[in-house]
Amino acid sequence: MSTEIRLLSTSAILGYGFPEASLRAGMERRLHVIGVDGGSVDPGPHYLGAGKPFCSPIAIRRDLRLMLNAAVEAGIPLLIGTCDGSGGAPHLAMVAEMARDIARQDELHFKLALIEAEQDKHSVKRRVAEGRVKPLAQQPALTDQTIERSTRIVAMMGPEPFTRALDAGAGVVLAGRASDPASWAAAAVRAGLPAAPAWYAGKMLECGATPSIPKGHDCLFVTVRQDHVECEPTNPARRCTPLSIANHSLHENSSPVHHVEPGGMLDTSECRFDAVSDRAVRISGMRWNPAERYTVKLEGVELAGYRSICVCGTRDPLLIGRIDDFIASVRDEVAMKAAAFGASAESYQLGIRIYGRDGVMAAREPLRGAVPHELGFVLEVVSQHSQEMASAVLGMARTNMLHTDFPGRLCREGNMAFPFSPSDIEVGPVYRFSIYHVAELDNPTEPFPITYENL
């Protein structure tokens, strides 16, 4: 049993980048584990559905190469969860192939563990039939029809698959969708440290140096001990303070103090935050409450249609003064003309975001009465049927934004300025979250098969 474990997170997400000097400074701390959280559900459903990375592959490869070389040279494990942003099968495969290629080029040798998180539809249906899947966030009960429509389904693993891979001697662990703190909690609990500080350390490490000031994507060094955690950025330009740490512990959770994770809940309501230097903070008082049933979250997406967008703007005070009536007339014209070529009102959605008035908060904007000197518009059409139809309806919307008349209009040419040519951009398939549920497990590793390679 260890008295402490020393962990280094390089950034908030693999591919966000970090200074090489920060990594070198971290490696001087005689680390036990290095890692990074690979992704998040925050960017929305597209990346999971499309099987594409959230960050640039160029940036991901750069970060991965530095971390692989550092870990192999030091002889310590490298842990990465939610590979490639979403943690589905194609995401894990892409990062795995990068690791293989880097190992060949840099002559690195290690045992690689790949932990799958994508779920086949049959196993999800079986769990639903057994009554072991429950909805989250006021979602409807999961049905076989919803499962069949899903493009991709992942389960969010806890620490146990990481522990299993480490126990098997893996030097590099690449995982599909995982709870953000899970890999760190696995390393600390496996070292014999209590679950409470282990999970709290994970909550800090999952975002790299974000708990420090000035906030940025950089390396965070965390020491976990029996009854507390210490956090310190490795970049001398940053520092952790009691306020910055306490503030970060509130993020990404429905409760500011109760953090539900696979297997239990981290309770931070009694935490103390004490500065141990001008750059480091000690956190104590956290508690871990084991759950009666072990559950993991299921995330699934389905195809919603195809999107085309256009960006334009106006500085015409007469138009700005009657913008609501103008937009209404544009919508009417688009509906009439789109119907003429077979696009019924039910088959597409036309969105017109007005930046400079309420483009960010929409109807919740409290300052909608303010009169701006210019407005920017993002036109969006989502067609249920095809990319071609989305672009056709968008073309009608763009044309009518440009040429629709209005009372008092002085300009006899176009109403809008367009920053880009071509003005219309085909974005491609649109996905929506269709599964946001929890599944009960008897075995925390059963839905997450692991394969090993010696590189």
MARGU-194125 format. One record per residue: residue in one letter; x negated, y negated, z negated of N, C-alpha, C in turn. Coordinates in steps of 0.05 Angstrom, whole numbers, padded with zeros to 5 digits, always signed. Atoms other than C-alpha are relative to their C-alpha. Layout:
MARGU-194125
AXYZXYZXYZ ...
end
This chain:
MARGU-194125
M-00017+00024+00000+00000+00000+00000-00018-00025+00000 S+00016+00024-00003-00028-00068+00021+00010-00021-00020 T-00007+00023+00016-00029-00129-00023+00009-00024+00018 E-00008+00021-00019-00021-00173+00039-00004+00010+00028 I+00004-00005-00028-00016-00171+00114-00001-00028+00014 R+00004+00026-00013-00040-00227+00160+00008+00002+00030 L-00013-00002-00026+00000-00240+00223-00003-00026+00016 L+00003+00024-00017-00008-00288+00282+00021+00002+00023 S-00018+00004-00023+00047-00310+00330-00011-00022+00018 T+00013+00019-00018+00022-00345+00392+00019-00022+00009 S-00018+00020-00010+00085-00382+00412+00029+00008-00006 A-00028-00006+00005+00161-00384+00410+00010+00022+00020 I-00008-00020-00020+00169-00342+00474-00025+00005+00018 L+00022-00007-00018+00119-00305+00517+00003-00015+00027 G-00002+00016-00024+00104-00352+00575+00004-00029-00006 Y-00002+00028+00007+00114-00417+00537-00027-00013-00001 G+00027+00011+00000+00039-00425+00532-00009-00007-00028 F+00013+00008+00025-00009-00439+00475-00029-00006+00005 P+00028+00006-00004-00078-00469+00468-00018+00024-00006 E+00019-00022+00005-00135-00419+00474-00015-00004-00026 A+00015+00006+00024-00170-00454+00417+00017+00008-00025 S-00017-00008+00023-00110-00440+00371+00000+00030-00003 L+00002-00029+00001-00113-00366+00389-00027+00007-00013 R+00026-00007+00011-00188-00364+00374-00001-00006-00030 A+00000+00006+00029-00177-00399+00307+00016+00020-00016 G-00016-00020+00013-00124-00349+00290-00015+00027-00003 M+00015-00026+00001-00168-00289+00307-00022-00001-00021 E+00021+00002+00021-00220-00315+00257+00011+00006-00027 R-00012-00005+00026-00170-00302+00201+00001+00029-00008 R+00000-00029+00006-00183-00227+00202+00028+00011+00000 L-00028-00007-00003-00114-00211+00228+00004+00030-00001 H-00009-00028-00002-00076-00146+00221+00017+00005+00025 V-00018-00003-00022-00026-00158+00277+00001-00027+00015 I-00005+00023-00016-00018-00207+00335+00025+00006+00017 G-00024-00005-00015+00047-00217+00373+00014-00025+00009 V-00017+00023-00009+00101-00260+00403+00028+00012+00006 D-00027-00007-00008+00176-00257+00412+00002-00006+00030 G+00001+00003-00029+00187-00247+00486+00023-00016+00012 G-00022+00013-00013+00254-00280+00496+00022-00006-00020 S-00023+00009+00016+00323-00300+00471+00025+00001+00017 V-00025+00002-00014+00396-00300+00489+00007-00029+00006 D-00007+00028-00002+00395-00376+00485+00003-00010+00029 P-00002+00011-00027+00383-00388+00560+00025+00009+00015 G-00025-00008-00013+00450-00355+00575-00001+00027+00014 P-00002-00027-00011+00473-00293+00613-00014+00006+00026 H+00010-00004-00027+00440-00304+00680-00024+00019+00001 Y+00025-00015-00002+00372-00274+00666+00004+00030-00007 L-00007-00028+00006+00401-00211+00635+00014+00013+00024 G-00015-00011-00022+00449-00201+00693-00017+00003+00025 A+00016+00000-00024+00399-00218+00748-00025+00017-00002 G+00025-00016+00004+00342-00178+00717-00025-00016+00005 K+00022+00018-00005+00297-00238+00724-00011-00013-00025 P+00012+00012+00024+00248-00271+00675+00010-00028-00005 F-00007+00027+00008+00266-00334+00637-00024-00019+00005 C+00024+00015-00005+00194-00359+00641-00013+00008+00026 S+00014-00006-00024+00149-00361+00701-00018+00024-00003 P+00018-00023+00002+00113-00295+00715-00029-00009-00002 I+00028+00010+00002+00049-00336+00724-00006-00007-00029 A+00004+00007+00027+00057-00364+00654+00000+00024-00019 I-00001-00025+00016+00076-00297+00624-00026+00015+00002 R+00025-00015-00004+00015-00264+00654-00023-00014-00014 R+00022+00015+00014-00031-00319+00628+00000+00006-00030 D-00001-00004+00028-00006-00312+00557-00006+00029-00007 L+00005-00028+00006-00006-00236+00559-00029+00008+00003 R+00029-00006-00003-00077-00232+00585-00017-00009-00024 L+00015+00010+00023-00104-00275+00529+00005+00017-00025 M-00007-00016+00024-00066-00235+00476-00011+00028+00002 L+00010-00027-00003-00085-00167+00504-00030+00001-00005 N+00029+00000+00004-00159-00185+00506-00007-00005-00029 A+00006+00006+00028-00157-00214+00436+00006+00024-00018 A-00008-00023+00017-00120-00154+00406-00019+00023+00003 V+00017-00023-00005-00163-00101+00439-00028-00005-00012 E+00027+00007+00011-00228-00137+00420+00000+00003-00030 A-00001-00001+00029-00205-00142+00347+00009+00027-00010 G-00009-00026+00008-00177-00071+00346+00026-00001-00017 I-00025+00003+00014-00108-00094+00321+00023+00003+00019 P-00023-00004-00017-00038-00080+00347+00010-00027+00011 L-00014+00022-00013-00003-00127+00395+00030+00008+00003 L-00028-00006-00001+00073-00129+00388+00015-00022+00015 I-00016+00019-00015+00121-00162+00437+00029+00011+00002 G-00028-00008-00002+00197-00158+00432+00015-00016+00021 T-00016+00013-00020+00251-00177+00482-00016-00009+00024 C+00018+00006-00022+00203-00174+00540+00014-00014+00023 D-00009+00014-00025+00212-00221+00599+00025-00017-00004 G-00022+00018+00006+00266-00262+00564+00026+00013-00008 S-00026-00012+00006+00325-00214+00561-00002+00029-00010 G+00005-00026+00011+00296-00145+00546+00015+00023+00013 G-00011-00022-00015+00332-00104+00599-00021+00017+00013 A+00019-00018-00012+00300-00048+00638-00018-00013+00020 P+00018+00014-00019+00274-00092+00695-00019-00019-00014 H+00017+00019+00014+00247-00142+00645-00023+00014-00014 L+00021-00016+00013+00209-00090+00605-00020+00011+00021 A+00017-00011-00021+00183-00059+00670-00020-00021+00011 M+00017+00020-00012+00155-00125+00695-00024-00006-00019 V+00022+00006+00019+00115-00140+00631-00018+00024-00002 A+00016-00024+00002+00092-00068+00628-00019+00002+00024 E+00017-00001-00024+00065-00071+00699-00022-00022-00002 M+00021+00020+00005+00029-00136+00681-00021+00010-00019 A+00019-00010+00020-00003-00102+00621-00018+00021+00013 R+00016-00020-00013-00026-00044+00664-00021-00013+00019 D+00018+00013-00019-00055-00090+00717-00022-00015-00014 I+00020+00014+00016-00091-00133+00665-00020+00020-00011 A+00018-00020+00012-00119-00071+00632-00020+00010+00021 R+00018-00009-00021-00147-00047+00699-00021-00022+00007 Q+00018+00022-00008-00177-00115+00717-00020-00006-00021 D+00017+00009+00022-00206-00130+00649-00013+00024-00015 E+00011-00024+00012-00226-00058+00633+00007+00003-00030 L-00010-00003+00028-00184-00054+00570+00012+00028-00003 H-00011-00027+00005-00165+00012+00539+00016+00000-00026 F-00018-00001+00024-00107+00022+00491+00023+00019+00006 K-00024-00016-00003-00046+00065+00478+00024-00019+00001 L-00022+00018-00005+00015+00030+00506+00026+00014-00007 A-00026-00010+00006+00085+00041+00477+00021-00019+00013 L-00022+00014-00013+00147+00020+00517+00026+00008-00014 I-00025-00006+00014+00212+00015+00478+00023-00011+00016 E-00023+00008-00017+00275+00014+00521+00023-00010-00018 A-00024+00010+00014+00336-00026+00499+00025+00000+00017 E-00024+00000-00017+00382-00022+00559+00016+00025-00005 Q-00018-00022+00007+00442+00022+00546+00016+00010+00024 D-00017-00010-00022+00477+00068+00595+00029-00002-00008 K-00028+00005+00006+00551+00058+00601+00014+00023-00014 H-00013-00024+00012+00569+00129+00581-00004+00000-00030 S+00005+00000+00029+00536+00122+00512+00015-00022-00014 V-00016+00021+00013+00570+00056+00499+00029+00008-00001 K-00028-00010+00001+00638+00086+00518+00004+00020-00022 R-00002-00020+00021+00624+00144+00471+00002-00013-00027 R-00001+00013+00026+00611+00097+00413+00026-00014-00004 V-00026+00013+00002+00674+00058+00429+00021+00021-00007 A-00020-00021+00005+00715+00123+00430-00002+00010-00029 E+00004-00009+00028+00685+00141+00362+00008-00021-00020 G-00007+00021+00018+00708+00075+00333-00023-00014-00013 R+00024+00010+00012+00637+00052+00321-00010-00026+00013 V+00007+00026-00012+00637-00013+00361+00021-00020-00008 K-00018+00021+00009+00667-00077+00333-00007-00026+00013 P+00006+00026-00013+00674-00146+00364-00012-00020-00018 L+00012+00022+00014+00635-00207+00343+00013-00026+00010 A-00007+00027-00008+00654-00281+00345+00027-00001+00015 Q-00028+00001-00010+00729-00270+00358+00002+00011+00029 Q-00002-00014-00025+00715-00227+00419+00022+00022-00001 P-00020-00022+00000+00768-00176+00441-00014+00026-00004 A+00011-00027+00003+00759-00103+00427-00012+00009+00027 L+00014-00009-00024+00712-00070+00477+00015+00023+00013 T-00014-00020-00015+00745-00029+00531-00018+00013+00021 D+00015-00013-00021+00721+00021+00582-00001-00017+00026 Q+00000+00017-00024+00741-00028+00637-00021-00022-00002 T+00021+00021+00004+00696-00083+00608-00027+00013+00003 I+00026-00014-00002+00639-00033+00602-00006+00006+00029 E+00005-00007-00028+00647-00011+00674-00007-00025+00017 R+00005+00024-00015+00647-00083+00699-00028-00012-00006 S+00025+00012+00009+00582-00098+00662-00023+00006+00020 T+00024-00003-00017+00520-00109+00704-00023+00012-00016 R+00022-00011+00017+00473-00094+00646+00008-00003-00029 I-00006+00001+00028+00481-00078+00572-00026+00007-00016 V+00022-00006+00017+00426-00082+00520+00009+00001-00029 A-00004-00001+00029+00424-00065+00446-00024-00014-00013 M+00021+00016+00013+00384-00110+00399-00012+00017-00023 M+00013-00018+00019+00336-00064+00361-00010-00015-00025 G+00012+00009+00025+00313-00073+00290-00030+00008-00001 P+00029-00006+00003+00243-00058+00262-00007+00029+00004 E+00007-00029+00001+00248+00018+00262-00014+00010+00025 P+00014-00009-00024+00229+00030+00335-00029-00010+00001 F+00028+00010+00001+00167-00014+00326-00016+00017-00019 T+00014-00016+00020+00148+00025+00264-00007+00027+00012 R+00005-00026-00012+00156+00090+00301-00023-00001+00021 A+00022+00002-00020+00111+00066+00358-00027-00004-00013 L+00025+00004+00014+00058+00042+00310-00009+00026-00014 D+00007-00026+00012+00061+00108+00272-00012+00020+00020 A+00010-00018-00021+00047+00143+00338-00027-00009+00011 G+00026+00009-00007-00017+00103+00345-00001-00020+00023 A-00001+00020-00022+00005+00051+00396-00017-00024-00008 G+00015+00024+00005-00043-00007+00402+00014-00024+00012 V-00016+00021-00012+00004-00048+00446+00029+00011+00002 V-00028-00008-00001+00079-00045+00437+00016-00021+00015 L-00018+00018-00016+00125-00076+00490+00028+00011-00003 A-00027-00009+00005+00198-00073+00473+00021-00016+00016 G-00023+00013-00011+00264-00089+00505+00013-00018-00021 R-00014+00019+00018+00317-00131+00470-00004+00008-00029 A+00005-00005+00028+00300-00137+00397+00008-00025-00016 S-00003+00023+00018+00319-00180+00338-00026-00015-00001 D+00024+00016-00002+00271-00238+00340-00021+00006-00022 P+00020-00005+00021+00238-00224+00271-00007+00030-00003 A+00002-00028+00006+00241-00148+00278-00028+00011+00001 S+00027-00012-00002+00170-00133+00302-00017-00008-00023 W+00016+00009+00023+00140-00175+00247+00009+00014-00026 A-00010-00014+00023+00185-00144+00194-00011+00029+00000 A+00010-00027-00002+00163-00076+00219-00028+00002-00009 A+00028-00001+00007+00090-00091+00212-00004-00004-00030 A+00004+00005+00029+00097-00119+00141+00011+00022-00017 V-00011-00022+00016+00143-00065+00114-00016+00025+00003 R+00017-00024-00005+00100-00011+00146-00026-00002-00017 A+00024+00004+00016+00041-00041+00107+00006+00003-00030 G-00007-00005+00028+00080-00028+00042+00011-00025-00014 L-00010+00025+00013+00106-00099+00030+00031+00000+00000 P-00030+00000+00002+00179-00113+00009+00013-00011+00024 A-00015+00009-00023+00232-00125+00060+00006-00030+00000 A-00007+00028+00001+00250-00195+00036-00021-00018+00011 P+00020+00017-00012+00184-00230+00049-00007+00009+00029 A+00006-00009-00027+00174-00186+00111+00019-00013+00020 W-00019+00012-00019+00238-00210+00144-00003-00031+00000 Y+00003+00029-00001+00226-00282+00122-00024-00008+00017 A+00024+00005-00017+00157-00280+00154+00008+00001+00029 G-00009-00003-00027+00191-00256+00217+00016-00024+00010 K-00016+00024-00007+00239-00315+00216-00018-00023+00007 M+00019+00021-00006+00179-00361+00216-00015+00006+00025 L+00018-00007-00023+00136-00324+00266+00014+00002+00026 E-00014-00003-00026+00190-00314+00318-00001-00024+00017 C+00001+00025-00016+00183-00386+00340-00028-00012+00000 G+00027+00010+00000+00108-00393+00335-00003-00024-00019 A+00006+00023+00018+00086-00461+00308+00024-00020-00002 T-00023+00018+00002+00156-00491+00313+00006-00008-00029 P-00004+00010+00028+00161-00493+00236-00020-00021-00009 S+00020+00020+00007+00103-00542+00237+00007-00027+00012 I-00002+00026-00012+00097-00616+00253-00027-00009+00010 P-00022+00004-00019+00090-00643+00305+00008+00027+00012 K-00011-00024-00012+00135-00589+00334-00012+00005+00027 G+00011-00006-00026+00105-00553+00393-00004+00030+00003 H+00005-00028-00005+00090-00486+00425-00029+00006-00004 D+00028-00003+00010+00028-00463+00389+00000+00024-00018 C+00003-00024+00016+00002-00409+00343+00006-00006-00030 L-00006+00002+00029+00027-00397+00272-00012+00024-00014 F+00012-00021+00016-00012-00357+00220+00016+00003-00025 V-00017-00005+00024+00029-00324+00165-00012+00023-00015 T+00009-00021+00019+00006-00284+00105+00024+00009-00016 V-00022-00012+00015+00057-00237+00073-00011+00014-00024 R+00008-00014+00024+00049-00216+00001+00025+00011-00014 Q-00022-00014+00013+00092-00180-00050+00024-00018-00006 D-00022+00017+00008+00134-00240-00071+00001-00027+00014 H-00001+00026-00014+00120-00296-00023-00013+00003+00028 V+00011+00002-00027+00099-00317+00047-00014-00027+00002 E+00014+00025-00005+00048-00370+00068-00002-00005+00029 C+00000+00008-00028+00052-00407+00134-00019-00023+00005 E+00019+00022-00007-00001-00449+00168-00005+00002+00031 P+00007+00000-00028-00011-00469+00241-00030+00001+00003 T+00029-00002-00004-00080-00454+00270-00011-00024+00015 N+00008+00024-00014-00082-00518+00310-00003-00023-00021 P+00003+00021+00020-00112-00573+00266+00017-00025+00005 A-00017+00022-00005-00067-00623+00300+00028+00003-00012 R-00027-00005+00011-00006-00591+00267-00003+00008-00029 R+00000-00008+00028+00013-00577+00195+00028+00009-00008 C-00025-00008+00012+00068-00542+00157+00004-00016-00026 T-00007+00013+00024+00104-00580+00103+00024+00014-00012 P-00024-00013+00011+00158-00557+00054+00025-00008+00015 L-00024+00008-00015+00209-00598+00094+00001+00013+00027 S-00001-00012-00027+00188-00571+00162+00006+00030-00001 I-00006-00028+00003+00191-00499+00137+00029+00004-00008 A-00028-00003+00009+00258-00508+00101+00018-00007+00023 N-00017+00007-00023+00286-00542+00163+00001+00022+00020 H+00000-00021-00020+00264-00486+00209+00016+00025-00010 S-00014-00024+00011+00294-00433+00163+00031-00002+00004 L-00029+00003-00004+00364-00462+00179+00008+00007+00028 H-00007-00001-00028+00361-00450+00254+00012+00027+00009 E-00010-00024-00015+00398-00401+00299+00016+00019-00018 N-00016-00018+00017+00447-00374+00248+00026-00013-00007 S-00026+00011+00007+00520-00383+00231+00000-00010-00029 S+00004+00010+00027+00500-00391+00158-00028-00011-00004 P+00027+00010+00004+00442-00434+00135-00017+00016-00018 V+00016-00014+00020+00421-00385+00082+00004+00031+00001 H-00005-00029-00002+00449-00316+00100-00006+00009+00029 H+00009-00008-00027+00413-00284+00160+00005+00030+00003 V-00007-00028-00004+00445-00219+00183-00018+00012+00021 E+00019-00015-00017+00396-00170+00214+00008+00029+00001 P-00005-00029+00001+00398-00097+00233-00009+00012-00027 G+00007-00013+00025+00400-00060+00167+00004-00016-00025 G-00004+00015+00024+00416-00117+00121+00002-00030+00005 M-00002+00029-00001+00418-00191+00105-00022-00013-00016 L+00020+00016+00013+00362-00239+00088+00014-00024-00013 D-00013+00022+00015+00386-00287+00033-00022-00020-00008 T+00020+00021+00005+00346-00352+00030+00011-00022-00019 S-00013+00021+00016+00393-00390-00017-00017-00008-00025 E+00016+00007+00024+00342-00388-00075-00029-00004+00007 C+00028+00003-00008+00279-00401-00035-00013-00025-00012 R+00017+00023+00008+00224-00447-00062-00020-00005+00022 F+00019+00009-00020+00179-00486-00015-00022-00017-00013 D+00021+00013+00014+00112-00505-00045-00024-00004+00018 A+00024+00005-00016+00054-00539-00009-00024+00012-00015 V+00025-00011+00011-00011-00501-00021-00024-00015+00011 S+00020+00019-00010-00051-00551+00020+00015-00020+00017 D-00014+00020-00017-00037-00609+00067+00010+00012+00026 R-00008-00013-00025-00025-00558+00123+00014+00027-00004 A-00011-00026+00005+00002-00495+00090+00022-00001-00022 V-00022-00001+00019+00066-00477+00052+00005+00028-00009 R-00007-00026+00012+00084-00420+00005+00030+00000-00004 I-00028-00003+00003+00155-00395+00007+00005+00025-00017 S-00006-00022+00018+00183-00351-00048+00030-00001-00007 G-00028-00001+00008+00251-00330-00076+00019+00012+00020 M-00018-00013-00020+00279-00296-00014+00008+00028-00010 R-00011-00026+00008+00322-00234-00024+00009+00015+00025 W-00010-00017-00021+00339-00175+00021+00023+00017-00011 N-00023-00016+00008+00408-00143+00015+00006+00021+00021 P-00005-00021-00020+00412-00076+00050+00030+00003+00007 A-00027-00003-00009+00475-00064+00091+00011+00028-00006 E-00012-00027+00004+00524-00007+00077-00002+00017+00025 R+00002-00014-00026+00522+00011+00151-00020-00014+00017 Y+00020+00011-00018+00466+00002+00200+00013-00007+00026 T-00013+00009-00026+00489-00039+00260-00021-00015+00017 V+00016+00016-00019+00457-00069+00322+00019-00014+00018 K-00017+00015-00019+00485-00121+00368-00002+00010+00028 L+00000-00006-00028+00505-00104+00438+00005-00026+00016 E-00004+00023-00018+00498-00157+00493+00003+00011+00028 G-00005-00008-00027+00528-00146+00561+00011-00023+00017 V-00008+00021-00018+00541-00189+00622+00014+00013+00024 E-00013-00009-00024+00585-00183+00683-00001-00022+00021 L+00000+00019-00022+00587-00217+00751+00026-00016-00001 A-00023+00018+00001+00633-00278+00750+00005-00013+00027 G-00003+00012-00026+00622-00303+00821-00026-00010+00011 Y+00024+00011-00013+00574-00345+00862+00001-00030-00001 R+00000+00028+00006+00552-00416+00850-00016-00016+00021 S+00014+00020-00016+00533-00476+00893+00003-00027-00015 I+00000+00026+00014+00515-00545+00865-00010-00022+00018 C+00009+00024-00013+00503-00616+00888-00004-00022-00021 V+00006+00022+00019+00473-00676+00852+00003-00027+00016 C-00002+00026-00013+00492-00748+00869+00005-00021-00022 G-00003+00021+00019+00501-00816+00836+00011-00025+00013 T-00011+00025-00010+00534-00884+00842-00007-00022-00019 R+00004+00024+00016+00521-00955+00819+00021-00021+00007 D-00022+00018-00009+00585-00985+00847+00018-00006-00024 P-00016+00007+00024+00619-01023+00790+00030+00004+00004 L-00029-00004-00005+00687-01019+00824+00008+00029-00002 L-00006-00029+00002+00683-00944+00830-00003+00009-00029 I+00003-00008+00028+00657-00936+00759+00023-00008-00016 G-00022+00010+00015+00714-00977+00734+00026+00016+00002 R-00024-00016-00004+00766-00928+00761-00008+00029+00006 I+00012-00025-00006+00725-00864+00759+00019+00024-00004 D-00018-00023+00005+00779-00819+00729+00020+00003+00023 D-00018-00002-00022+00829-00836+00784-00014+00010+00025 F+00015-00008-00024+00775-00827+00837-00005+00030-00001 I+00006-00029+00002+00755-00758+00811+00025+00016+00005 A-00025-00014-00004+00828-00737+00809+00007+00001+00030 S-00006+00000-00029+00837-00758+00882-00019+00019+00015 V+00019-00018-00013+00774-00720+00902+00009+00029-00004 R-00010-00027+00005+00801-00657+00868+00024+00007+00017 D-00024-00005-00016+00867-00664+00904-00008+00006+00030 E+00008-00003-00028+00833-00671+00972-00014+00027+00004 V+00015-00025-00002+00787-00612+00959+00020+00024-00001 A-00020-00022+00002+00846-00567+00938+00015+00003+00027 M-00015-00002-00025+00884-00584+01002-00017+00010+00022 K+00017-00008-00022+00825-00576+01049-00011+00028-00003 A+00011-00027+00005+00797-00513+01016+00022+00021+00006 A-00021-00019-00005+00865-00479+01021+00003+00005+00030 A-00002-00003-00029+00863-00491+01096-00018+00021+00011 F+00017-00021-00009+00805-00443+01103-00001+00024-00019 G-00004-00025+00015+00830-00391+01054-00010+00000-00028 A+00010+00001+00028+00802-00414+00987+00023-00009-00018 S-00022+00007+00018+00861-00412+00939-00010-00013-00025 A+00009+00014+00024+00858-00454+00876-00008+00020-00022 E+00007-00020+00020+00854-00389+00835-00027+00014+00006 S+00024-00015-00008+00793-00364+00873-00026-00014-00005 Y+00025+00015+00005+00743-00418+00854+00005-00019-00023 Q+00000+00021+00020+00726-00468+00800-00017-00023+00010 L+00015+00024-00007+00705-00539+00815-00006-00015-00025 G+00008+00016+00023+00666-00573+00760-00014-00026+00009 I+00013+00026-00006+00646-00647+00763-00009-00012-00027 R+00011+00011+00025+00600-00667+00706-00009-00029+00006 I+00005+00029-00003+00594-00743+00697-00021-00008-00020 Y+00022+00008+00018+00526-00761+00668-00002-00030-00001 G-00001+00029+00005+00523-00830+00637+00025-00008-00014 R-00025+00005+00015+00592-00824+00608+00005+00023-00020 D-00006-00023+00018+00607-00754+00580-00011+00026+00011 G+00011-00024-00012+00563-00706+00618-00010+00021-00019 V+00011-00019+00020+00534-00675+00555+00022+00011-00018 M-00020-00008+00020+00593-00673+00507+00029+00003+00011 A-00027-00002-00012+00653-00676+00555+00021-00014-00017 A-00022+00013+00014+00718-00690+00518-00007-00007-00029 R+00008+00006+00028+00681-00691+00451-00016-00026-00002 E+00016+00024+00000+00641-00753+00471+00015-00023-00013 P-00015+00022+00014+00660-00809+00422-00003-00027+00013 L+00005+00026-00012+00634-00865+00467+00010-00001+00029 R-00009-00001-00027+00674-00851+00529+00010-00027+00010 G-00010+00026-00008+00700-00922+00530-00022-00019+00010 A+00022+00017-00008+00631-00951+00543-00001-00001+00031 V+00001+00002-00029+00623-00978+00614-00030-00001+00009 P+00028-00001-00008+00556-00956+00644-00004-00015+00026 H+00005+00014-00026+00521-00991+00702-00004+00020+00022 E+00002-00020-00020+00510-00925+00738+00009+00027-00011 L-00009-00027+00008+00536-00853+00736-00013+00020+00018 G+00010-00023-00015+00506-00787+00758+00020+00022-00001 F-00020-00022-00002+00548-00728+00781-00015+00026+00008 V+00008-00027-00009+00534-00654+00784+00025+00014+00008 L-00023-00015-00010+00584-00619+00828-00007+00030+00000 E+00005-00029+00002+00590-00544+00816+00025+00014+00010 V-00022-00018-00008+00633-00493+00852-00008+00028-00005 V+00004-00029+00004+00638-00421+00830+00023+00014+00014 S-00020-00016-00014+00674-00375+00878-00001+00028-00009 Q-00002-00028+00008+00698-00307+00857-00008+00018+00023 H+00003-00018-00023+00688-00280+00927-00027+00001+00013 S+00025-00001-00015+00623-00301+00960-00015-00026-00003 Q+00017+00024-00001+00565-00349+00963+00009-00019+00022 E-00008+00016-00023+00590-00372+01031+00025-00017-00007 M-00024+00015+00007+00658-00393+01002-00007-00021-00021 A+00008+00020+00020+00625-00428+00943-00012-00025+00014 S+00013+00021-00014+00583-00469+00991+00021-00016+00017 A-00020+00013-00017+00643-00484+01036+00017-00019-00017 V-00015+00018+00017+00684-00512+00978-00017-00023-00011 L+00018+00021+00009+00624-00550+00952-00003-00021+00022 G+00002+00020-00022+00616-00582+01021+00023-00019+00001 M-00024+00017+00001+00687-00607+01016-00002-00020-00023 A+00002+00018+00024+00674-00635+00946-00020-00022+00005 R+00021+00020-00005+00610-00669+00967+00009-00021+00020 T-00010+00019-00021+00642-00700+01029+00020-00019-00011 N-00021+00018+00011+00701-00727+00990-00011-00018-00022 M+00013+00018+00018+00657-00755+00935-00013-00023+00015 L+00014+00020-00016+00620-00792+00990+00019-00019+00014 H-00016+00016-00018+00678-00817+01032+00028-00006-00009 T-00028+00006+00008+00743-00819+00992+00003-00029-00007 D-00005+00029+00004+00772-00889+00991+00012-00004-00028 F-00012+00008+00025+00795-00926+00929+00007-00029+00001 P-00008+00028-00001+00830-00992+00916-00023-00019-00006 G+00021+00020+00004+00784-01052+00923-00027+00007+00010 R+00025-00010-00010+00730-01012+00956-00012-00019+00021 L+00013+00018-00018+00680-01058+00991-00019+00015+00019 C+00018-00015-00017+00630-01007+01016+00015+00017+00020 R-00014-00015-00020+00654-00978+01082-00016+00025+00009 E+00016-00024-00006+00599-00924+01085+00004+00020-00022 G-00003-00021+00020+00584-00875+01030+00002-00011-00029 N-00003+00008+00028+00603-00880+00956-00024+00009-00017 M+00019-00013+00016+00545-00837+00932-00028-00002+00012 A+00028-00003-00007+00469-00834+00933-00008+00028-00006 F+00008-00028+00003+00438-00765+00942-00030+00001-00002 P+00029+00000+00004+00368-00753+00914-00014+00022+00016 F+00012-00023-00014+00357-00688+00954+00012+00005+00027 S-00009-00011-00026+00362-00663+01025-00014+00027+00004 P-00029-00001-00002+00392-00613+01033+00013-00007-00027 S-00014+00009+00024+00443-00640+00985+00013+00023-00015 D-00014-00022+00012+00477-00573+00973-00019+00023-00006 I+00019-00021+00009+00440-00519+00934+00016+00025-00007 E-00012-00026+00006+00461-00446+00934-00015+00012-00023 V+00012-00011+00025+00447-00421+00863+00000+00030+00000 G-00002-00029-00001+00470-00350+00874+00020+00011-00020 P-00020-00013+00018+00506-00300+00829+00002-00014-00027 V-00005+00011+00026+00537-00325+00765+00009+00022-00018 Y-00007-00020+00019+00542-00281+00704+00013-00012-00025 R-00011+00009+00026+00583-00287+00640-00003+00023-00020 F+00002-00020+00021+00576-00252+00574+00027+00014-00002 S-00024-00016+00002+00627-00196+00570+00000+00018-00024 I+00003-00017+00024+00600-00155+00512-00016-00016-00021 Y+00013+00013+00022+00583-00188+00446+00011+00013-00025 H-00012-00017+00020+00596-00133+00396-00023+00013-00017 V+00019-00015+00016+00562-00092+00342+00007+00030+00000 A-00003-00029+00000+00551-00017+00343-00012+00012-00025 E+00010-00014+00023+00543+00027+00282-00018+00023+00009 L+00019-00022-00006+00483+00075+00283-00005+00017-00024 D+00010-00018+00021+00465+00136+00243-00030+00000+00000 N+00030+00000-00003+00393+00133+00269-00008-00026+00013 P+00007+00026-00012+00363+00064+00280-00018+00001+00024 T+00017-00002-00023+00316+00091+00333+00013+00014+00024 E-00012-00018-00020+00365+00135+00372+00006-00014+00027 P-00006+00013-00026+00387+00083+00425-00024-00012+00014 F+00023+00014-00010+00316+00061+00437-00023+00020+00005 P+00021-00019-00006+00273+00114+00470-00027-00013+00005 I+00027+00010-00002+00198+00105+00470-00016+00018+00018 T+00019-00015-00017+00148+00126+00523-00028-00011-00006 Y+00028+00008+00006+00072+00124+00515-00018+00004+00024 E+00020-00002-00021+00015+00113+00563-00027-00006-00012 N+00028+00006+00008-00060+00115+00552-00013-00015+00023 L+00012+00017-00021-00092+00059+00591-00030-00003-00005 
end
